[in-house]
Amino acid sequence: AHIHQDGFPQFDEQDASKILQTIDTLLAQSGVLNDIQSLKSVQICGQMHGLILWSAKSPRSVVSPLITWQDQRCSNDFLVGLGPSLNHLKTGFGLATLLWFMEEEKSKGDQLEKYDRAGT
């Protein structure tokens, strides 16, 4: 599911749609969907750090790439600029990446408006 980013070697993203498709395939192959009444929940566990954004209105189609814990888009200058109350954040942490997106969007128009959920 890795997304190659030409010109942005510091980005580390995965295609969340491919991950969801794989989960669908595995559930179908397992046969668990044949007895849907007994299925109580499906839980997905991922990485400790990272970030994914989605829309509650369209959680399967309006979803951002999964930005992994290996992502290096937040420079040290950016992180220091967040102030002393956030000095524990490191590049690759979901909150740092979300704050980076918010800063980037100020100059580009708000691409984040389509999302109303975030998870790490």
Sequence and secondary structure as in RCSB ss.txt:
>XXXX:A:sequence
AHIHQDGFPQFDEQDASKILQTIDTLLAQSGVLNDIQSLKSVQICGQMHGLILWSAKSPRSVVSPLITWQDQRCS
NDFLVGLGPSLNHLKTGFGLATLLWFMEEEKSKGDQLEKYDRAGT
>XXXX:A:secstr
 EE  TT TT  EE HHHHHHHHHHHHHHHTGGGGGGG         SS BEEE SSSTTTSB  EE TT   S 
HHHHHHT GGGTT  TT HHHHHHHHHHHHHHH  GGGG  EEE 
